[in-house]
Amino acid sequence: MRIAVCDDNKIFAKVLCDMLTEELAARKTDAEIKCFTDGDEVIYQHGIKPFEAVFLDIDMPALSGFDVAKKINEAGKECQVIFVTAHSELVYDSFLFRPLNFITKGNDSNMREKLKVVLDQLSELQKQNTTIILEDDTHGRVAVLLKDVIYISSNNHYVLYHIDKYPQPVVVRGNLKDLEQEYSENNFARIHKKYLVNLAHVFNINITNETVIFKEKFELPMSRSYKDSVNDKLTDYLRRTR
C-alpha cells in the first residue's frame, strides 16, 4: 500500500507517519509511507506514482486539504482521502470530496483508535484490488481487478464475469461453487444458484421482492434460501467499510 501524509506542521506530520508505521507493522502490512508539508508536492508525486490513500490536513496555508483532494479526484486515479483536522466544524464541508473518513487532531490515544478504524477500512478495500487473469474468444487475455467485477453468473459449465465498463461478459469454463469459496474473502456473496455478486457494487436488497439492487441501477433475483445470509453479509460488509 502506498500512503501519503500531508500536514504543514512538520512535527504533527511525523507523529502521524510514525503512528501509521507502527500500526501497519503490527498488522504485518507492507506499505510505503511518504510525509509531505506541501500539497503541491503530493499532487505531483501522485501523478508520477499514484497513492492508494492520502491523509490530508484540511487547514494548510497554500493549498488546503480540500484543494488537494479536488486535484486528486480530478486525476482519475482511485485514491482514498482521509481528512485530518483540528477544526471539527469543517468535517461537514469535507463530504463534497467523498472522503473515506476523517481524524480529529488532539489526544494521541483517540487519534490512534480512529486510525485503527481507518486502517480496517483500507484493509477491506484492498481485498478488492486483487488482479485476476481471464481469457475468452471475445476479449482475449485480460487482467481485471476484482473491484471491477460487478457479478458472476453461471451457464452450464461456464461462468460469465460481468465487469464494469465491459459491454460483454468474459466467459470462462468453471463453476460458481468453486468461485464462491475462492472469492469469499474478497467480499463476494452467493445470492442465487446462478449468481455470485460483489458486495462493493450492491446498493441494497429488497426482502419483499427478493432481489438485490445494484449501484449500477439494475436488479438480480435472490433465492429465498440465500436471503438471510445475503442480508447478514451485506450488513457486515457495510459496517466494516463505512
Backbone bond lengths (Angstrom), bond angles and torsions (degrees), N, CA, C in turn:
res aa  C-N    CA-C-N  psi(-1)  N-CA   C-N-CA  omega(-1)  CA-C   N-CA-C  phi
1 M - - - 1.453 - - 1.534 108.87 -
2 R 1.319 116.32 133.31 1.465 121.57 179.57 1.530 107.85 -107.21
3 I 1.352 115.49 119.57 1.462 121.51 -171.55 1.522 110.51 -126.35
4 A 1.337 116.05 140.29 1.465 121.54 174.76 1.525 109.66 -116.42
5 V 1.326 115.52 143.30 1.465 122.72 172.16 1.514 106.99 -121.97
6 C 1.328 117.29 126.81 1.457 120.06 -179.05 1.530 110.31 -130.29
7 D 1.332 115.05 119.37 1.468 121.74 177.63 1.518 107.30 -152.82
8 D 1.338 117.14 132.65 1.464 119.32 -178.32 1.523 112.24 -68.90
9 N 1.338 117.70 -13.95 1.455 122.08 174.61 1.527 108.52 -89.49
10 K 1.332 116.79 106.46 1.464 121.10 -175.11 1.521 112.38 -59.54
11 I 1.323 116.15 -37.76 1.465 119.99 -178.17 1.525 110.42 -65.10
12 F 1.339 115.75 -46.56 1.459 118.32 -179.84 1.528 111.08 -66.27
13 A 1.336 116.85 -39.46 1.463 120.44 179.15 1.527 110.48 -57.64
14 K 1.339 116.02 -41.78 1.467 119.73 179.27 1.529 111.26 -67.80
15 V 1.332 116.80 -39.81 1.467 120.41 178.32 1.528 110.35 -59.10
16 L 1.329 116.54 -46.57 1.460 120.48 -178.87 1.530 111.19 -67.22
17 C 1.330 116.73 -40.13 1.466 120.45 177.69 1.524 110.83 -62.28
18 D 1.322 116.48 -41.45 1.465 120.55 179.15 1.529 111.00 -64.61
19 M 1.349 116.38 -41.60 1.467 119.88 177.59 1.524 110.67 -61.21
20 L 1.330 115.80 -44.89 1.458 119.93 179.23 1.525 111.38 -60.44
21 T 1.327 115.78 -44.73 1.463 120.93 -179.85 1.524 110.75 -59.60
22 E 1.323 116.74 -44.89 1.470 121.51 -179.18 1.524 111.54 -65.44
23 E 1.328 116.47 -45.94 1.465 120.08 -176.80 1.528 111.66 -68.12
24 L 1.319 116.93 -39.61 1.460 119.88 179.15 1.525 111.22 -69.87
25 A 1.333 116.89 -35.96 1.465 120.43 176.27 1.522 110.57 -63.92
26 A 1.334 116.52 -39.58 1.468 120.90 179.05 1.525 110.87 -63.94
27 R 1.331 116.10 -29.59 1.469 120.87 179.16 1.529 111.61 -89.10
28 K 1.321 116.53 -3.66 1.463 122.47 -176.86 1.529 110.53 58.14
29 T 1.336 114.14 41.38 1.466 121.23 179.39 1.523 109.58 -103.06
30 D 1.316 116.58 124.88 1.464 120.43 177.32 1.519 109.40 -72.97
31 A 1.313 116.48 130.76 1.472 120.09 -179.37 1.514 110.71 -152.30
32 E 1.320 114.43 148.29 1.469 122.41 172.71 1.524 106.22 -111.29
33 I 1.332 116.63 114.53 1.463 121.46 -175.72 1.527 109.24 -110.29
34 K 1.325 116.26 125.94 1.464 122.14 179.32 1.524 109.24 -117.11
35 C 1.331 116.03 132.70 1.466 121.07 178.84 1.527 110.27 -104.98
36 F 1.335 115.87 136.32 1.462 121.62 -179.50 1.525 109.55 -134.84
37 T 1.335 115.07 154.49 1.465 120.85 171.66 1.523 110.82 -117.09
38 D 1.337 116.61 2.09 1.464 122.48 -175.99 1.525 109.67 -130.80
39 G 1.328 117.33 120.96 1.455 121.76 -179.02 1.511 113.52 -62.28
40 D 1.347 117.46 -34.46 1.463 120.53 179.17 1.524 111.20 -60.50
41 E 1.317 116.06 -37.71 1.465 119.92 -179.35 1.531 111.03 -68.65
42 V 1.326 116.91 -35.91 1.465 120.34 176.01 1.522 110.22 -61.40
43 I 1.327 116.19 -46.63 1.465 121.23 -179.98 1.530 110.81 -61.28
44 Y 1.323 115.61 -43.10 1.469 120.62 -179.82 1.532 110.73 -62.97
45 Q 1.328 117.00 -48.80 1.461 120.65 -178.34 1.520 111.48 -66.97
46 H 1.329 117.32 -34.12 1.464 121.53 177.68 1.523 110.53 -63.96
47 G 1.343 115.84 -34.79 1.464 120.15 177.94 1.515 112.23 -68.84
48 I 1.331 117.27 -31.98 1.463 121.17 179.78 1.527 110.65 -77.10
49 K 1.322 115.81 -51.02 1.462 122.20 179.37 1.522 107.57 -143.20
50 P 1.325 118.33 107.63 1.463 121.32 -170.79 1.529 114.09 -59.91
51 F 1.323 114.55 143.31 1.456 121.24 171.27 1.523 108.13 -86.84
52 E 1.323 116.02 150.30 1.459 120.06 175.84 1.521 111.09 -91.74
53 A 1.337 116.20 -20.96 1.464 120.89 177.09 1.520 108.85 -150.13
54 V 1.342 115.75 141.35 1.462 121.22 178.61 1.528 109.08 -132.22
55 F 1.328 116.04 124.71 1.462 122.45 175.02 1.527 107.17 -96.10
56 L 1.324 116.90 115.27 1.460 121.72 -171.20 1.522 112.24 -118.68
57 D 1.327 116.02 125.76 1.460 120.38 168.30 1.530 106.88 -68.64
58 I 1.310 117.55 133.15 1.472 119.96 -179.53 1.519 111.13 -73.61
59 D 1.310 117.19 -44.86 1.468 122.52 -172.30 1.525 110.95 -95.57
60 M 1.352 115.82 91.71 1.462 121.40 177.19 1.524 108.52 -125.81
61 P 1.342 118.50 148.57 1.469 121.46 -170.27 1.524 115.95 -68.58
62 A 1.310 118.60 -38.17 1.469 120.17 -178.28 1.525 108.66 -88.51
63 L 1.315 116.47 -88.11 1.472 120.80 173.96 1.522 108.03 -92.54
64 S 1.325 116.69 127.43 1.464 119.62 176.80 1.525 109.46 -74.79
65 G 1.322 116.22 167.73 1.461 119.96 175.88 1.513 111.59 -60.18
66 F 1.336 117.09 -34.25 1.463 121.04 177.24 1.530 110.62 -64.17
67 D 1.332 116.30 -41.78 1.473 120.64 178.71 1.525 110.87 -61.92
68 V 1.323 115.63 -43.43 1.466 120.24 -179.15 1.529 109.91 -65.85
69 A 1.336 116.74 -44.28 1.464 121.00 179.62 1.534 110.88 -60.07
70 K 1.314 116.64 -40.21 1.461 120.65 179.05 1.523 110.67 -61.71
71 K 1.318 116.90 -45.29 1.466 121.26 179.39 1.527 111.33 -64.07
72 I 1.320 116.20 -39.89 1.467 120.19 179.15 1.522 110.17 -64.61
73 N 1.328 116.74 -43.27 1.469 120.14 178.31 1.522 111.61 -63.63
74 E 1.330 116.02 -38.38 1.468 120.28 -179.53 1.526 111.95 -68.75
75 A 1.332 116.95 -23.83 1.469 120.65 -179.12 1.520 111.45 -67.74
76 G 1.350 116.20 -20.17 1.458 119.94 176.65 1.512 115.00 74.90
77 K 1.326 116.92 9.26 1.464 120.75 177.42 1.519 107.22 -103.72
78 E 1.316 115.85 118.66 1.460 119.58 -170.73 1.530 111.53 -58.15
79 C 1.321 114.30 126.59 1.464 120.78 -178.54 1.526 107.81 -150.63
80 Q 1.326 117.04 132.48 1.456 121.48 179.03 1.530 109.36 -85.62
81 V 1.318 116.04 127.80 1.464 121.99 -179.52 1.525 109.66 -103.05
82 I 1.327 115.60 129.24 1.460 122.05 174.74 1.524 106.82 -121.39
83 F 1.318 116.93 116.65 1.460 120.23 179.97 1.530 110.19 -84.42
84 V 1.326 114.17 140.41 1.467 121.69 177.97 1.525 106.80 -122.11
85 T 1.328 116.99 126.54 1.464 117.98 -174.56 1.522 112.25 -153.21
86 A 1.314 114.51 153.01 1.467 120.88 172.10 1.526 109.98 -96.12
87 H 1.343 116.16 -3.34 1.462 121.88 -176.51 1.524 109.38 -111.30
88 S 1.324 116.96 91.19 1.465 120.78 -176.24 1.526 112.30 -62.01
89 E 1.350 117.18 -23.17 1.466 119.49 -179.32 1.532 112.34 -68.99
90 L 1.342 117.11 -14.21 1.466 120.73 179.62 1.525 113.08 -86.80
91 V 1.314 115.97 -8.65 1.459 120.11 -176.01 1.525 111.37 -57.91
92 Y 1.337 117.49 -43.64 1.464 120.37 -177.87 1.523 111.75 -64.93
93 D 1.334 116.74 -33.36 1.465 119.75 177.56 1.531 111.36 -67.79
94 S 1.319 116.13 -22.55 1.464 119.82 -175.74 1.520 112.72 -73.93
95 F 1.344 118.52 -18.70 1.457 121.16 -174.03 1.527 112.28 -62.98
96 L 1.305 117.75 -24.96 1.458 122.02 178.32 1.532 111.24 -58.65
97 F 1.342 115.88 -27.89 1.468 120.26 -175.13 1.531 112.28 -98.83
98 R 1.326 116.50 10.75 1.462 123.60 175.62 1.530 112.97 49.95
99 P 1.326 116.87 55.62 1.472 118.63 178.97 1.518 111.45 -70.74
100 L 1.311 116.02 153.19 1.458 120.28 174.64 1.528 109.89 -68.59
101 N 1.339 116.02 -38.59 1.457 120.71 -178.53 1.525 107.91 -169.52
102 F 1.322 116.40 -176.75 1.461 120.39 174.36 1.525 109.19 -143.86
103 I 1.309 115.10 151.21 1.467 122.46 -179.97 1.517 108.33 -122.24
104 T 1.309 116.12 129.42 1.464 120.75 178.90 1.524 109.48 -91.46
105 K 1.315 115.54 127.95 1.467 120.13 178.18 1.524 109.62 -67.60
106 G 1.320 114.53 150.66 1.465 118.55 178.08 1.508 111.00 149.59
107 N 1.312 116.18 -124.62 1.456 122.48 -178.56 1.537 111.27 -60.35
108 D 1.349 115.95 125.12 1.463 120.11 -176.99 1.522 112.56 -59.69
109 S 1.326 116.52 -37.77 1.461 120.29 -179.50 1.527 110.99 -63.97
110 N 1.320 116.67 -44.02 1.473 120.62 178.42 1.522 111.62 -65.90
111 M 1.342 115.57 -39.31 1.464 119.57 178.44 1.524 110.72 -63.15
112 R 1.315 117.00 -41.56 1.459 120.24 -179.05 1.534 111.32 -64.89
113 E 1.336 116.08 -39.80 1.459 119.03 178.84 1.526 111.01 -64.69
114 K 1.331 116.62 -40.85 1.470 119.79 178.53 1.528 110.15 -68.53
115 L 1.326 116.19 -35.36 1.460 120.37 178.15 1.527 110.42 -62.86
116 K 1.311 117.41 -37.95 1.467 121.15 177.34 1.523 110.85 -62.04
117 V 1.326 116.17 -40.17 1.466 120.54 177.69 1.531 110.05 -61.94
118 V 1.324 115.93 -45.48 1.467 120.72 -179.83 1.528 110.76 -62.32
119 L 1.327 116.76 -42.08 1.464 120.11 -179.78 1.533 111.02 -67.37
120 D 1.329 117.20 -32.37 1.466 120.11 173.45 1.524 109.84 -61.44
121 Q 1.330 116.00 -43.71 1.468 120.37 179.28 1.530 110.79 -62.68
122 L 1.320 116.35 -45.33 1.463 120.18 -179.76 1.519 111.34 -63.75
123 S 1.325 115.95 -37.11 1.464 120.38 178.58 1.523 110.86 -62.60
124 E 1.325 117.03 -41.79 1.462 120.84 178.51 1.519 111.00 -64.31
125 L 1.328 115.91 -42.08 1.463 119.86 179.78 1.521 111.24 -66.41
126 Q 1.338 116.92 -33.63 1.458 120.79 -179.94 1.531 111.95 -64.70
127 K 1.320 116.42 -27.87 1.465 119.62 179.98 1.523 111.42 -59.47
128 Q 1.322 116.38 -25.98 1.460 120.94 -177.88 1.523 112.46 -90.08
129 N 1.318 117.23 -2.91 1.466 120.19 -178.59 1.520 112.83 -90.85
130 T 1.332 116.72 11.77 1.454 121.32 175.96 1.529 109.97 -70.41
131 T 1.315 116.23 134.84 1.464 121.00 178.22 1.523 110.11 -95.86
132 I 1.321 116.80 131.06 1.463 121.73 174.51 1.522 109.01 -116.90
133 I 1.310 116.23 150.95 1.465 121.93 179.85 1.523 108.68 -107.58
134 L 1.326 115.84 122.45 1.460 122.08 -179.95 1.528 109.28 -121.33
135 E 1.315 115.78 154.88 1.469 119.09 179.58 1.528 110.11 -150.25
136 D 1.324 115.69 131.84 1.460 120.79 170.92 1.522 109.22 -147.74
137 D 1.327 117.15 178.58 1.466 121.19 -175.82 1.519 112.57 -67.88
138 T 1.336 117.06 -30.86 1.466 120.89 -176.68 1.521 112.13 -78.04
139 H 1.323 117.42 -43.91 1.459 121.42 -172.04 1.530 113.64 -101.54
140 G 1.319 116.53 -15.12 1.458 118.59 -171.31 1.518 109.09 72.65
141 R 1.324 117.28 -150.62 1.458 120.93 178.75 1.528 109.34 -93.33
142 V 1.337 116.26 126.29 1.460 120.61 -177.54 1.532 110.09 -132.18
143 A 1.329 115.41 146.44 1.462 121.90 174.01 1.527 107.34 -100.06
144 V 1.313 116.54 125.52 1.462 121.85 -174.15 1.529 109.40 -128.49
145 L 1.335 116.12 136.24 1.459 120.42 172.38 1.519 109.05 -81.14
146 L 1.327 116.64 138.90 1.462 119.84 179.40 1.526 112.03 -57.60
147 K 1.325 117.19 -32.26 1.464 119.32 -178.84 1.525 112.02 -64.46
148 D 1.332 117.63 -18.86 1.463 120.79 179.39 1.529 112.74 -91.13
149 V 1.332 116.58 -8.39 1.468 120.52 176.33 1.532 107.96 -81.57
150 I 1.315 116.86 115.95 1.469 121.06 -178.31 1.528 110.34 -78.93
151 Y 1.330 115.94 -48.70 1.461 120.07 174.51 1.521 108.91 -160.49
152 I 1.328 115.33 167.38 1.462 122.24 178.71 1.523 107.27 -125.67
153 S 1.318 116.14 131.12 1.468 120.56 178.58 1.523 109.65 -116.92
154 S 1.321 115.89 161.45 1.464 120.01 -179.30 1.521 110.99 -114.32
155 N 1.324 114.60 149.96 1.467 121.35 177.10 1.524 107.02 -149.54
156 N 1.341 114.87 98.78 1.469 121.50 -175.82 1.530 110.47 56.79
157 H 1.320 118.19 -117.10 1.462 120.68 -176.68 1.536 112.34 -96.55
158 Y 1.328 116.52 16.28 1.458 120.77 -178.03 1.532 110.72 -124.31
159 V 1.335 114.62 154.95 1.467 120.29 173.08 1.524 108.26 -121.44
160 L 1.330 115.60 144.85 1.458 121.93 -177.25 1.525 108.83 -114.39
161 Y 1.320 116.19 117.96 1.458 121.69 177.37 1.534 108.71 -87.54
162 H 1.314 116.40 113.81 1.462 121.91 177.81 1.524 107.00 -94.08
163 I 1.323 115.24 110.27 1.461 122.11 -167.86 1.518 110.74 -114.93
164 D 1.317 115.73 138.30 1.461 121.68 179.23 1.525 110.44 -54.90
165 K 1.324 115.66 130.44 1.471 124.48 177.45 1.535 113.29 72.45
166 Y 1.327 118.33 6.38 1.459 121.64 172.16 1.534 107.65 -99.23
167 P 1.327 118.91 118.13 1.477 120.13 -178.07 1.521 112.95 -65.94
168 Q 1.335 117.44 -28.33 1.461 122.07 179.24 1.529 110.00 -122.12
169 P 1.340 117.84 141.76 1.472 119.08 177.54 1.519 111.31 -67.49
170 V 1.327 115.58 154.99 1.463 121.46 173.69 1.527 106.80 -90.19
171 V 1.322 116.45 124.88 1.464 121.87 -173.87 1.527 110.01 -107.14
172 V 1.329 116.22 121.36 1.466 120.62 179.22 1.530 109.21 -134.11
173 R 1.300 115.67 157.62 1.465 120.00 178.30 1.532 109.28 -73.39
174 G 1.321 117.23 135.37 1.457 120.33 179.61 1.517 110.74 163.66
175 N 1.339 115.95 -176.14 1.462 119.61 177.70 1.524 109.99 -139.61
176 L 1.331 115.52 152.60 1.464 121.10 -175.55 1.517 112.85 -66.85
177 K 1.319 117.69 -30.92 1.462 119.70 -178.97 1.519 111.14 -59.40
178 D 1.326 116.46 -45.00 1.471 120.19 178.69 1.524 110.71 -66.23
179 L 1.338 117.09 -41.85 1.460 120.57 -178.61 1.525 111.57 -68.92
180 E 1.315 116.98 -34.68 1.459 120.64 177.26 1.520 110.71 -58.82
181 Q 1.311 116.21 -42.14 1.468 120.85 178.33 1.524 110.95 -71.47
182 E 1.338 116.06 -41.47 1.466 120.81 -177.01 1.526 112.23 -65.19
183 Y 1.348 117.17 -38.49 1.454 121.21 -174.22 1.534 113.60 -102.44
184 S 1.317 117.12 9.71 1.470 119.50 -177.69 1.522 112.39 -61.32
185 E 1.330 117.48 -32.05 1.470 120.87 179.22 1.523 112.24 -83.67
186 N 1.317 116.88 -3.56 1.462 121.12 -178.79 1.530 112.16 -107.28
187 N 1.329 115.91 21.62 1.466 122.74 175.41 1.528 113.77 66.94
188 F 1.323 114.87 40.86 1.461 121.16 170.08 1.528 108.15 -105.91
189 A 1.333 116.96 148.25 1.460 121.09 -178.31 1.523 110.89 -139.14
190 R 1.301 116.15 140.56 1.466 121.83 176.85 1.521 108.40 -80.63
191 I 1.333 117.41 128.48 1.465 120.92 179.69 1.529 112.19 -116.70
192 H 1.332 115.85 -9.82 1.464 120.55 -172.08 1.519 106.04 -167.65
193 K 1.328 116.96 159.10 1.463 117.93 179.04 1.532 111.72 -62.18
194 K 1.343 116.35 -19.10 1.464 120.20 -178.47 1.525 114.59 -106.53
195 Y 1.352 117.54 -3.98 1.465 118.71 -172.56 1.533 113.20 -135.21
196 L 1.324 114.35 133.86 1.462 123.74 171.46 1.523 106.12 -122.60
197 V 1.336 117.73 122.90 1.467 119.21 -171.09 1.522 111.91 -116.50
198 N 1.315 114.29 153.73 1.464 122.27 175.38 1.532 107.86 -88.74
199 L 1.329 117.00 114.06 1.461 120.75 -176.69 1.528 112.62 -61.44
200 A 1.315 117.35 -22.52 1.468 120.27 178.91 1.524 111.55 -66.55
201 H 1.325 117.10 -19.66 1.471 121.29 -179.48 1.527 112.77 -101.75
202 V 1.327 116.18 -1.99 1.464 119.85 -177.72 1.523 110.56 -86.03
203 F 1.326 115.48 128.83 1.459 121.22 176.62 1.522 111.26 -85.17
204 N 1.332 115.61 -45.77 1.459 119.55 -179.76 1.523 108.29 -170.15
205 I 1.332 116.04 177.44 1.456 120.22 173.08 1.530 108.78 -124.16
206 N 1.322 114.91 147.00 1.458 120.85 177.34 1.526 107.23 -106.00
207 I 1.327 115.44 101.10 1.459 120.57 -176.89 1.524 111.04 -62.56
208 T 1.326 116.64 -41.34 1.472 121.13 -176.98 1.523 111.68 -63.75
209 N 1.338 115.48 -49.13 1.469 120.18 -178.31 1.523 113.15 -85.65
210 E 1.334 115.89 -7.20 1.465 122.04 -179.10 1.532 111.25 55.94
211 T 1.334 114.50 55.87 1.461 121.03 176.69 1.522 110.05 -133.58
212 V 1.314 114.81 157.29 1.462 122.32 173.05 1.525 107.24 -106.80
213 I 1.324 115.97 127.99 1.467 121.80 -177.22 1.520 108.86 -101.89
214 F 1.314 116.27 127.21 1.466 121.16 -176.96 1.529 111.89 -99.62
215 K 1.316 115.51 154.10 1.460 121.55 177.40 1.527 110.69 -61.67
216 E 1.320 116.07 -24.84 1.468 121.17 179.69 1.530 112.46 -80.10
217 K 1.350 115.94 8.51 1.467 122.83 173.65 1.533 113.88 69.06
218 F 1.302 116.22 45.78 1.456 121.22 168.59 1.529 107.45 -143.29
219 E 1.318 116.81 169.81 1.463 121.29 -177.80 1.524 110.39 -130.79
220 L 1.338 114.86 154.55 1.455 121.63 173.17 1.531 108.40 -128.18
221 P 1.318 116.95 149.44 1.470 119.18 178.64 1.530 111.35 -69.11
222 M 1.327 115.20 147.19 1.458 122.07 178.81 1.530 108.26 -120.18
223 S 1.309 116.74 126.51 1.463 120.48 179.55 1.519 110.94 -68.22
224 R 1.313 115.81 143.60 1.459 120.70 179.89 1.531 111.13 -58.73
225 S 1.322 116.82 -34.87 1.464 120.70 -177.71 1.528 112.54 -69.28
226 Y 1.349 116.90 -21.25 1.471 120.59 179.98 1.526 112.35 -99.49
227 K 1.325 117.68 -6.40 1.460 121.83 -170.05 1.533 112.68 -55.53
228 D 1.319 117.42 -49.49 1.470 120.39 -176.75 1.523 111.71 -66.75
229 S 1.333 117.07 -41.57 1.467 119.56 -178.39 1.525 111.20 -68.79
230 V 1.337 116.89 -36.80 1.477 120.06 177.62 1.526 110.06 -64.53
231 N 1.317 116.11 -44.67 1.460 120.67 179.18 1.528 110.86 -59.94
232 D 1.330 117.05 -44.39 1.473 121.32 179.85 1.526 111.27 -65.53
233 K 1.326 116.51 -43.42 1.466 119.97 -177.71 1.525 111.81 -67.55
234 L 1.333 116.92 -39.54 1.458 119.84 178.79 1.525 110.36 -66.95
235 T 1.328 117.18 -43.31 1.467 120.79 178.26 1.522 111.02 -60.11
236 D 1.325 116.10 -45.17 1.469 120.77 179.24 1.521 111.23 -63.49
237 Y 1.352 116.37 -41.72 1.467 120.31 179.02 1.525 111.18 -61.75
238 L 1.318 117.38 -45.56 1.462 121.43 -179.29 1.531 110.99 -63.86
239 R 1.312 117.55 -37.21 1.465 120.06 178.26 1.531 111.52 -65.36
240 R 1.315 115.78 -34.64 1.468 119.81 -177.79 1.520 113.80 -80.99
241 T 1.321 117.46 -20.01 1.461 119.74 -174.09 1.513 114.22 -115.23
242 R 1.332 118.56 -2.76 1.475 120.04 -178.53 1.526 109.93 -111.28
